[in-house]
């Protein structure tokens, strides 16, 4: 009967140990579940921020492209005016040289 008593005692210790381990693991599961929820919320916030930043970037890129096109157009017009003025100066200088 000693063997049975030893086995029963050992089984009792194993049950207590397993129950303590179960409680500890359930506590860990609760903590990790909470951590997952917090992380999921943070991910959603970051995803929303990224989407907003992407929209702002797209809008800014559109504005910059329009500004660059306007600048190129204005620059071309100004270069034409400068060339016209340079030709006019050349012509006026030649005419003035003929008739001092």
C-alpha positions in Angstrom: 0.0 0.0 0.0 3.0 2.3 0.4 3.3 2.4 -3.4 -0.4 3.5 -3.7 0.1 6.1 -1.1 3.2 7.5 -2.8 1.4 7.5 -6.1 -1.6 9.3 -4.7 0.6 11.8 -3.0 2.6 12.4 -6.1 -0.6 12.7 -8.2 -1.9 15.3 -5.7 1.3 17.3 -6.0 1.2 17.1 -9.8 -2.4 18.3 -9.8 -1.6 21.2 -7.6 1.5 22.1 -9.7 -0.6 21.8 -12.9 -3.4 24.0 -11.5 -0.9 26.6 -10.4 0.7 26.5 -13.9 -2.7 26.7 -15.5 -3.5 29.9 -13.5 -0.2 31.4 -14.4 -0.8 30.6 -18.1 -4.3 32.0 -18.0 -3.0 35.2 -16.4 -0.3 35.4 -19.2 -3.0 34.9 -21.8 -5.0 37.8 -20.3 -2.0 40.0 -20.3 -1.0 39.1 -23.9 -4.6 39.5 -25.1 -4.6 43.0 -23.7 -1.2 43.7 -25.3 -2.6 42.4 -28.6 -5.6 44.8 -28.4 -3.3 47.7 -27.6 -1.0 46.9 -30.5 -3.9 46.4 -32.9 -5.3 49.8 -31.9 -1.9 51.4 -32.5 -1.5 49.7 -35.9 -5.0 51.0 -36.9 -3.9 54.5 -35.8 -0.7 54.3 -37.7 -2.4 52.9 -40.8 -4.9 55.9 -40.7 -2.0 58.3 -40.3 -0.2 56.7 -43.2 -3.3 57.0 -45.4 -3.7 60.6 -44.5 0.0 61.3 -45.2 -0.3 59.5 -48.6 -3.3 61.7 -49.4 -1.4 64.9 -48.5 1.6 63.7 -50.5 -0.6 63.1 -53.5 -2.2 66.5 -53.2 1.2 68.2 -52.7 2.6 66.4 -55.7 -0.3 67.6 -57.9 0.2 71.2 -56.7 4.0 70.9 -57.3 3.5 69.5 -60.8 1.1 72.4 -61.7 3.5 74.9 -60.2 6.4 73.4 -62.2 4.3 73.5 -65.4 3.3 77.2 -64.7 6.9 78.0 -64.0 8.1 76.4 -67.2 5.5 78.3 -69.2 6.4 81.6 -67.6 10.1 81.0 -68.0 9.6 80.2 -71.7 7.6 83.5 -72.1 10.3 85.5 -70.3 13.1 83.9 -72.3 11.2 84.9 -75.5 10.9 88.5 -74.2 14.6 88.6 -73.3 15.5 87.3 -76.7 13.2 89.9 -78.3 14.7 92.7 -76.2 18.3 91.5 -77.1 17.4 91.6 -80.8 15.8 95.0 -80.3 18.9 96.3 -78.5 21.1 94.9 -81.3 19.0 96.6 -84.0 18.8 99.9 -82.1 22.6 99.8 -81.5 23.2 99.2 -85.2 20.8 102.0 -86.2 22.5 104.4 -83.7 25.9 103.5 -85.0 24.7 104.4 -88.6 23.3 107.7 -87.4 25.4 109.0 -84.6 
